Amino acid sequence: GVHYGTRRKLAEVGISCGGHKARQIMKQDYETYDYIIGMDSANIKNIERIVGYDKDKKVYKLLDFTNSSRDIADPWYTGNFDRTYEDIVEGCEGLLKHLLYE
């Protein structure tokens, strides 16, 4: 299930997390999807370990689409779900701009 801190933050901003689930990335996802996005450098290393060499430049950190290609603040370590939410909103806005103007 979704972590209680995440559920609380999403409820606070009016976003439902019902009906969503995570799954492990699979090697064949590389051929299926145009973008494979991780939250931090550790995610990217794990993604590349699974999918192999990123020959088509599909693997990104979410904040690569912003002016600051930093890692998303991980609330598992920080306990700060507000900061994580702000980082993700910034990254999603940057990704949408990238998709609209690429």
Secondary structure as GFF3:
##gff-version 3
##sequence-region A 1 102
A	DSSP	alpha_helix	4	12	.	.	.	ID=ss1
A	DSSP	alpha_helix	29	32	.	.	.	ID=ss2
A	DSSP	beta_strand	36	38	.	.	.	ID=ss3
A	DSSP	alpha_helix	41	51	.	.	.	ID=ss4
A	DSSP	beta_strand	59	61	.	.	.	ID=ss5
A	DSSP	three_ten_helix	62	65	.	.	.	ID=ss6
A	DSSP	alpha_helix	75	78	.	.	.	ID=ss7
A	DSSP	alpha_helix	81	101	.	.	.	ID=ss8
###
